[in-house]
Amino acid sequence: MGAQGKSGGSPVSIVRTEAKLARTSLPTVVTLVGVTAILYVGREVFLPLAVALLLTFALAPIVSLLRKHSLPKIPAVILTVAVAFAVIALVSFVVATQVGSLAQSIPTYQNNVLEKIRSLRELGAGGGIIDRLSGAVEQVGAELEKGTQSANAPQQPAREPLPVEIVSRQSPIDTLKNVIVPLISPFATAGLIVIVVIFMLLERENLRDRFIRLVGSGDLHRTTEALQDAGKRVARYLLMQLVINTLYAVPITIGLWVLGIPNALLWGVLTLILRFVPYIGPAIGMVLPLFLALAVSPDWSLLMWTAALFLVMELISNNVLEPWLYGSRTGLSSLAIIVAAIFWAWLWGPLGLVLSTPLTVCLVVLGRHVPQFEFLNVLLGNEPVLEPHARLYQRLLAGDPDEATDHAEEFLENGYLVEFYDKIGIPALLLGEQDRQRGVMREEQRMRLAASTRALVVNLTEIADEEENEEEIVEEPANSDRPDEEEVDLPDGEGKSLICIGGRGEIDDAAAAMLAQVFEVQGAAASAASHSSLKAGSIQNLVPVEVETVVVVYLNAQSSTYARHSVRRLKRLRRGLRVGILVPRPDISAPANAAIQPEDVNADFVASSIAEAVVYALVDAPPVPLKAEPKRLSRSRAGLRSRLTVTPPAVPETDTN
């Protein structure tokens, strides 16, 4: 069975899988540690290469666009790189100019800062917080001074230090080296990055072929998909982030200029750049203008207006711009972004912090397409690592129906209840039934799973009532792309009365509760009963007169004997009662191949999904008559009597004489 095969397995296969994981995990960890050490030691070399690689990803779509407009390759690359680095140089020049202007005007704001400090001190006058803190600090300082004096009391008074003058004997060449080299180094790195970007763009196809030959010549499909996925994700992230940051920084710049904040252009450009740093970048870009607003204005109004400006733009950016233009297209979880920022900042400093998100995107793509690094996608990706039915089973097994209800409501935003139960709910219970058959589920866990499932069904009652008021529900088959399959129109159950019964255990009872709720959605009067009601002593009062159909649910497909006895007991209760069996398939898209057949158990129908059970149970059809069992017992008794017939012993004659 499909789902059982995925989650189960023989003990030998499980041991082999664990041994394989043990063999592959250690070399992978050693490889990661070695790569991290190499990146840390050689950061002077790898950091410019990483910047050049990401710029190549970002500029490659522009080069491709220019080439589509009949521009040759070399002019397209040179034009793209020239424009890109001209923009970067212009931004750097503006920032440097604005910083110089700000440095000259800072002393003029000293009086305003001191005035605000005095006002804060006055707020704490008369035993306020500031006075208490000041008094505590002064008292600690006095105690420390007393301790120092007592420790130095028996010693001789210290002599006054002699003035020492340090004379530098560096040569003019050494002086020029100490001054010029720090200035030339950033320009040399920038020039190296420009050259590397140009050659990477020119040799992009050649580098791609060499990479495929090096790591994936045996699987061209997977390697090609990985390269395309990495390129699209990184380029889309950088482009969309640039657009979002620009749409954020332009209103900030205009707003700060209107409010009268000095060097508004500087703060706008810094905001645009710092927002590439996840989470802490926007905070840093906001703190600096707030501090300047505090220094510029003699009162507090400018500070409040500046804070309001940033708050409004953050709300617009987080709730409108990012979902509209960007969304979650990086494929990274929120926690992964934070952890990646810490890791790359430790590895490569501030520039590594800026590059953390695109570099981590590349790692996630690597984990998605290379089996040895799949754990990177599991740890850092934002895609669910468990299938929906497995996640639901885990929550139900943990006794958390509330979170299970949240997952169900997410599905039901665009689907119906019968779809949720057929695609997620029943497969989750089948996982539990499989664990029960393997003997790995304790009785306590089985009872908790059943109770959590019943609580989930109760929590979905409001959604069931809303669906009941809709006109009709159309169940789309899982493989609707097949030409021979059509949409199943679930019939109306108005005026029908049914009972859904669990077949063999508590998990079957939980599945019966799901089925009964779907019947109620269709307008029928349905109730769920426990498997214990099928016992000989309890079945007499199970089926009221108004009930027309009974559906017994078996999650274990190897239950023909139980199903046959249950059907006979139910049909003997009342003539004309329809009895059906529901034996769900692990995968509703798989062909029906139930181990229980209607003719074998004398049932009116055998359904393999909840949708089928609803269709079969609500149609107007005559019940299948109960077959009479052959009278084998009477014939055996007759044969027994014939075999036991013996001639009575002769009575000896007696002599009367």
N, C-alpha and C positions, 0 to 999 in steps of 0.2 A: 504494500500500500504506500502511496506517494509520501504522505506526511509522516507516516511511521518510519519509512525508510530514511527520511532526512534526520529525524531526531533520535531514532533508536539505533539498533545495530547489535550484533552479537558481541559477547565479551571479548572474543579474539580480535575482532575488527576494532573495537574500542581501544584495546591494549596496543594494537599496531599503530593506531592514529596517535595515541599519546606518546608512543616511542618516537614516531616520526617528528612530532612537534618538539620533543626534547632534543632530537638531533639537530633540528634546523634553528631552534631559538637561540642557542648559545653562539653559533657562528654569526648570526644576524646581529646580536647584541655587541659582539666583539667588533664586527665591522662598523657599526654605528659609533662606538666609542673611538675607534681608530680614525674614522672620518672626522669626527668632532675635534679630536686632538690636532689633526692635520690642518683643519680650517682655522683653529685658534693660533697655532704656531705660525702658519703662513698667511695670516690675515692681511699683511701688507701687499701680498700678491693676489689673493683670492677676492678681496673686497672690490678692487677696481674691475676685476673680471665679472663679478656678480652684478655690479652696477651696469656694466656694458651689456651683459646678457639680458637684463630686464629692459634696458632701453632698446635693445634689438627687438624683443618681443613687442614693445609698445610701438616702435616705428615701422615694423614689418608690414602691417596693414596699409599704412600710408604709401610705402614704396610699391606695394602690389596695386594700389589704386592708381598711382601715377603711371605704372607700366600698362595698365588696362587702357589708359588714354594715349597710348602709342609713344610714350616717352621712353627712351632707351634706359637700360638698367643702370649704367654708371651715372648719368646725369640725375636719374631719379633718386639714387642713394645719396649722392652729394647734396642735392637740393634739400632732401628731407633732413639730413644730419645738420646742414648749415642752418636751416631755419630753426630746428629744435635747439641747438646749442646757442644760437643767437638770442632766442627767447630766454634761455637759462642765464646767459650772460647779462641780458638787460635786467632781469629780475634781481640778479646779484648786485648789479650796479645801483639799482634803486634802493635795495636794502642797505647797502653800505653808505649811500648818501644820506638816507633818512636816519641811520644810526648816528652818524656824525653830527647831524643837526640836533638830534635829541640830546646827545652828550653835552652840547654847548648850552642847551636851555634848561637842563636839570637843576643847576644851582638857583635859578629864579623861582623854583617851586618849593624851596626849602622852608620858607615862611609859612606857606599853607599847610605843609605837613606838621610843622611844630604847633601851629594853631589848633589843628585837629587833635594832636596829642594832649594839649592843654585842656581842650573841651572834654576829652575822655577822662582826664584826671579830675576835672570838676564834677563830672557825673558820679565819680566814686568818692567824692568828698563826704566827710562826716561818717567815717567808719565804713566806706564802701569797699568794693572788691579790690580796686587798684591800690588803695591805701593799705589794705591788709597784706596784699602781696608785697608791696614796697617795704612795709614794716618787717615782714618775715625775712625778706632778703637782707635787710640791714642787720637784723638780729643774727642771722647766720654768719654774715661777714664779720660782725663784732666778735662772735665766739671763735671764729677761725683766727682772727687777729690776736686774741688773747692767748690762744694755744700756741701760736707762733712765737709770741713774746716770751712766754714761760719756757718754751723749749730752748730759746736762744739766750736766756738770762745769764747762765754761768759763763757764757763765751765772751771773748773780747769783742769790742765793737769792730765791725768789718771796715776794712779800708776802702776808700773810694776807688773805683776801677780806673785804671789808666787808659787814656784814649789810645786806640789802636787804629792805624790807617793801613788799609789794604791797597797795595800798589799792584796794578795789573801789568804784567810784562808780556802781554800778547802782541804778536806781530800784526801788522796791518792786514796781512793775508788771513790770519786767524779771525780777526775782527770782521772782515768782510764775509768770511765763511759763516760765522755765527749769525750775521744779520741777513745775508742774502739767501742762504739755504732754506731757512724756515719760510721765506716769502716765495721762493721758487717752487718748493715742494708741492703745494696745492695746484699750481699751474701745470707742473709736470704730470701730476696724476690726472688732471682734467684732459690734458693733451693725449695721454695714453688711452684714456677711456674713449675719446673721439676716434682715435685711430682704430681701436679694437671694434667699435661699433660699425665703422665704415667697412672694415674687412668682413665682419660677421654678416652684414647685410649683403655684401657682394658675393660671399661664398656660402650663402644660406643653404642652397640646395645641396652643395657639396658637403657641408657639415652635417646636414640631415642624413645623407646617404652613408657617410662615415659612421655616424652614431648608430644607424640601423645595422650596419655591418658589424659594429663592435659589440652591441648588446642584444640585438634581436633579429639576426638574419634568419634564424630558424622559425620565427613567427612574425612575418612581415605585417600581418593584419593587426596584431596586438601592438607592435611597436609604432606603426603608423598612427593608430588610434590614440596612443599615449602622447605622441608628439603633437598631434592636432589638438587634443584636449588641453594639454599644457599651454600651447600657444594661444588658444582662444580664451582660456580662463584668465591668464595673466594679462593679455592685451585688453580684454574686456574690463578687468578690474582696474587697471591703470587709467584707461580712458574714462570709464564711468566715474571713478573717484576724482579725476581731474575736473570733469564736468560738474559734479556735485560740489566740490570745493570751490570752484569758480562761482557757481550760483549762490554759494554761502558767503564768499568773501566780498563780492561786489556790493551787496546790500550792507554788509558790515562796514566797509570802507565809506560808503555814502553816509550811513547813519552816524559814524564817528565824526565825519567832517561836518555834518549838520549840527551835531552836539557841541562842536568846538574842541574836540580832543586833538592835541597836536600830533603831527606826523600820522594822520589817518591812513595814508597810503602804505606806510610801513606796517601798521597793524593788520591791514587787509592782506598784504602779501604774506606776512608771517602766519596769519590764520590759514591761508590757502595751503602753505607748505606743511604746517604742523598738523593739519587734519589728515595727512597721510600716515601719521603715527596713530595707531588704534588707541582709543579711549583716553589716554593721557594727553595726546596732542591737542584736541579741542580745549581741554582744561587749561593748558599752558597758554594757548593763544588767547584765552579769555582773561586770565589773571593779569597779564601785563597791561592791557588797556584799562582794566579796573583800577589797578594801582596808580596809573597815570591820572585817571579821572579823580582819584582821591587827592593827588598832589596839586592838580591844576585849580580846582574850584575851592573857594573858601568855605562853602557849605557842603551838605551831603546830597543835594539834589542831582548833580551831575553823575555821581556814583550810582544812584538808583536808576537813572535813565539809561546809563550804559549797561548795567546788569539786565534791565528789562529788554534792551535791544538784543543782547546775546541769548537771553532765554527764549524770546520769540523765534529767533532764527534757528535755534536748536530744535524747537518743537516742529517748525516747518520742515527742517532738513530730515529729522528722524521719522516723521509721520507722513510726509508727502514726497519729498525729493528722492530719498533713498529707496522706499518701496516702489516708486514709479520708475526710476532709472536703473536701479541697481539690484535691490532685493537681496537675496542670499546666494548670489551667483558664484561666489568664491568656492562654495562647497565646504566651508570651515564652520565649525561650531564656535559659539561665543567664548567658551572656556579655552578652546584651542588658540584663538587669536590672542588672548591674554598670555597664555603660557608661551606661545611663540614669540611674543614681544619681549618677554623676560629673557628667553633663551638667546635670541639674536642680539639683544642689547648687551648681554654678558659676553657674547662671542665677539662682536664687532663694534661695540660702542653705539653712539647715537645714530650713525648711519645704518648700522644693523637694525636699529629700532624702526627706522623708516622703511627698510626693505623686508621687515619681518613677515608681513602678510603675503606679498607675492612669492617670497621664497617658500613659505609654508604651503602655499597653493601648489607649487611644484612637487613638494613632498607628498601631498595628498594624491596628486595625479599619479605619482610613482607607486604609491600603495594601492591605487585602484587598478592598475594594469600589470603590476609585477607581483606574482604570488608571494615571493619571499618577503615583501615589504607590505603585505596586506594590513598588518597591524597599524601602520601609519594612517591608513584610511579609516580604520576602526576608531583609533584614538583621536584623530584630528578632524575627521569629516563630520558633516552635519546630516548625513543620510542615516535613516534608521538601520541599525545593525541587526535587528531582529525582525522577522516577518510579522505582519500585524497579528496573525492568530497566535504566534509564539509569544509575542509581547502580552497579548490579552491573557493567555494561559499563565504566564509568569505572575501577573498581577492578581489573578484569581487564586492561584496557588498560594500566594503570599497573604491572602485575606485582605485585599485592598480593592473592594468593589467601587470605591469613589474614583480612583484613578482609571480603573477599567471603564467606568461610565464616561469619563472625559475622552478616552480614546474612541469609545463608541459614538459619542456625539460629534466628534470630528468627522467620522465616516458618514454619519447620518445627515450632515449638512448638505451632501450631494447625493445621497442614496437612501434607499428604503430599508425598513427594519428586516424584511425577509431577505434582502441582499446581505445585510450585515450578519445575520444569523447563519446563512448558508456559506458565506465566504470567510467569516472570521469566527463567529461564535461556536458553531458546531465543530470546525477544525480544531479550535482550542480545546474543546472537550474531548475530541478524539486523541489529542496528545495526552490528556490525563488518563483516558482509558488505556492507551498503550502503556503508560507507566504503571498502571494498576496490573495489567496482564504480565508485565515483566517482573513484578514483585518489588519495585523500587519505591512505591508509594505507600506510606503508612496509613493506617485507618484515620488517624487525626488529620492528615493532609487531605484524604479523600473527602472527609466530612467538611473540612474548611473550603475545599474547592466547590463542593455542591452548594454550601451556604452562600458563598460569595457570588456564585452564578445566579442563584435565586434573588439575591439582593440587587444584582445588576438588572435582572428582568424587572424588578419592582421600580428601580430608578428610571427605567425607560418607559414607564407607563404613560407619562405625559406625551412623549413623542408618539407612542402607539395611539393615544386618543386623537392627536392631531392628524395622523395618517388615516384613522378611521373616518374622519370627517371629509377627507378628500374624495373625489369622484371615483377614481379607480387607481389600481396599482398595476403596473406592467413590469414583470420580471424579465430582465434581459439575460439571456444565457451567457455563461462565461465565455464561450467561444462563438460570439455572435458574428464573427467574420466568416463562419462556415455558411455556404449558400443553402444547405439543407436544413438549417436551424432558423426558427422564427421566434419572435418575442412571445412570451407566454402571458396571456391575459388571465390573471387570477380571478376565479369566479366570486360572485357575491355570496356571502354566507348568511344573509338575512333570513331568519326563521329556522336556521339549522342549530342543532345542539350536539355537542361532541364532548368526549373525554379523552385526554392524552395521558398515557400511563407510561412510567418508566419500566423497562423490561427486567433488568437484573440487579441494578444497584443504584446508589445515590447519584452517580454521574448521569445515568440514564434518566433519572427523575429531573435533573436540571435541564437536560435536552427537551424533555416533555414540557417543562414550563415555557421554554422558548417557543415551541410549536403551538402551545395553547394561546400565547399572546398574539402570534401571527393570525390564528383563527379569529381572535377577537378583533383584530384590525380589519378583517374582511367582513365583520358584522355578525359573526356567529357567536352563539353562547357556548363558550368553551371553558373547561376547567382542567386542572392537572392533578393527577393522583400518583401516589407512591407505588413503587414496585411491590411493596409488602401487601398491597391490596389485592394482588393476584393470587395470593395463597388461598388454599381451600377454605380456610375458616373465615376469610374476610371478603370473598368475592361475591357473596350472595347479595349484599346491599351496595355493590359498587355502581351499578348502572341503573339510574332512575328510568321511569317509563318514557320521559320525553327525549332521552338521548337516542340518537339515530345511528351514530358512528363512534367507534372506539379506535384510537390509533395507539399502538404500542411501539415504543422506541427502544431499539437495541443498537448501541454503539459498537458492540462486538459483533462483527459479521458472522462469526462462527457460533450462532445461537439458534440454529434451525430447530433443535429439539425443544428448547424453551419456548420458541415462537409457536410451534405446533401445539404444545400443551396449553399455552395461553389462549390461542384462538379457539380451541375446542371448549375450554372452560367458559369463555365469554359468549360463544354462540349458543351454548346450552342454557345460558341464563334466560334468553328470550329469542323467540323465533323472529326472524326479520332484522336482526341486528347486524350491521355491517362492521367488520373488523379489519383494519389495515395494519401493516407493519412499516415502520420507517427505519431503514438501515443506511445511514448517511455514508457517502463516499468521502475519503480524505480530501480529494480534489474534485470539485464539482465539474471541472472541465474535462475530467477523464471519462471514458465511456463507462456506462453502467454495467457492472458485472457483479451483482450482489450474490453472495453465497446463499441467500434465502430466496426461494422462488415461491410465487403464490400457490401453485398447484401442490407444492410439497407440504405446505403448512395449512392449506385450506383457507387462506386469507382472501379477502376481497381484492386487495392490492398490496404491492410491496413498492414503496417509494425510496429513492436514493437521495433525496434532498427535501428540504422543508417546502420549497415551491411545488415540487411534485406531489408531496403529501397533501397540500392544500387543494390542488387541482383534483386529485383522485377522491379526496374525502368529501368535497362539496358538490360533486356532480350527482345528478339524480340517476342512480343505477340500482337495480335490484340486488339484494345480497346473494352471495354465493351460498347455496345450501350446504349444510354440514354433512359430510360423507359419513355413512354408517360403517363402523368397523366390522370386519368379518367375524363370524361366530366360531372362532378357533377354539375357544375354551369349551363349548358344548360338545364339539366333535371329539375333542381329546378326552372329555369325560366319558362319552359313549364307548370310545375305544378302550378306555380304562376298565369300564364295566365288563366289556366282552372279554378282556384279558383276565379279569379277576373271577370270571364264572368257572366254578369247579363242581365236579360231581360229588355229591355228599357221600360219605363213607357207608359201605354196606353194614347193615345191622346184623350181627350174627344170630342165627336161629338158636333158640333155646329149647332144650328138651323138657317138654311138659311132663314127661314121665319122671 
